[in-house]
């Protein structure tokens, strides 16, 4: 039989998808600049908020169906469909966070197929009250839309260098997610089972849909309020802590340091060599790191970037972040200015791995050429200086290597 939709619930389902897309993308865009526990929390928050929103959109879309008989939902299959959505979305966000192009494609396929599986498992939850038949052509189209929507979401969050406003991105993604559901439903036929009651359920579909949407909005709002960093506070720190005229940005002490500490000279441990002697000398300076309870040292030449975390730091070697017990001030004092640059009060990069410096909002971003793609924030007061230092470093590399 053909069926109609409650237009109010259809609009509500789309709004839930757009809101979840907004929060999920907001969290995902901060993953590349996060480390350790913060990174894991952002991945989990982005995946869970997207999964809750996608599943809620599909469930509300099912509740929007108006039929001549009552549709009953199998609780177990409904929960399984939700778990499938959470698992595949989490796996896709993690794979995409590695920022490799091949992983991005794999993540889009995994997420798209998972969303499709979630939809049809959720549809099977009404098997006790209705028999369903699906048009194969619509199945293929709906799966294609799910993969394309997933690829769009992951690309916007992890790979796009220039993107529209976040609200527009969320609107496009939310409509794509909703489109997958309603295209799949367009190829679905429901056949009433014999002996099924035509009386309505104890809780109306509209009331249940409102409850589900409130839960989805609340979960997304909680993740957004607790996990997204306060950029206003960070901007104020950058404004109040910008380098004094004539002081190299690399040597600038971080905001909040004691005057006595700030006055201490932050010169490298060794004199800054020039020319061919500079590059080999990096191998003789090491920094202590810890991994899975084991302590060892890493050579400066293996360090791609440094990120401050409270009184400690994390050293990125191109594949993983290694915990370092030294403070950012101590590390800055040991790094040679000829090869490393402090892009931000909390970040230092190895100029040998910087492939591009571009504008991002009112600041900048440095793209790193590593097996796991990584970007590093650049303070707006240091973008021009970094570009100049990078140009000089690249111009000097043939002399160094020769």
Secondary structure as UniProt FT lines:
FT   STRAND          4..5
FT   HELIX           7..28
FT   TURN            29..33
FT   HELIX           36..63
FT   STRAND          65..66
FT   HELIX           75..97
FT   HELIX           101..124
FT   TURN            125..129
FT   STRAND          130..134
FT   HELIX           136..158
FT   HELIX           166..186
FT   STRAND          188..192
FT   TURN            194..195
FT   HELIX           205..227
FT   HELIX           231..240
FT   TURN            245..246
FT   HELIX           249..251
FT   TURN            255..256
FT   HELIX           259..263
FT   HELIX           276..281
FT   HELIX           282..284
FT   STRAND          286..291
FT   TURN            292..293
FT   STRAND          294..299
FT   HELIX           300..302
FT   STRAND          305..309
FT   TURN            310..311
FT   STRAND          312..316
FT   STRAND          321..324
FT   HELIX           328..334
FT   TURN            337..339
FT   STRAND          340..344
FT   TURN            345..346
FT   STRAND          347..350
FT   HELIX           351..353
FT   STRAND          354..360
FT   TURN            361..362
FT   STRAND          363..368
FT   STRAND          374..378
FT   TURN            380..382
FT   HELIX           383..401
//
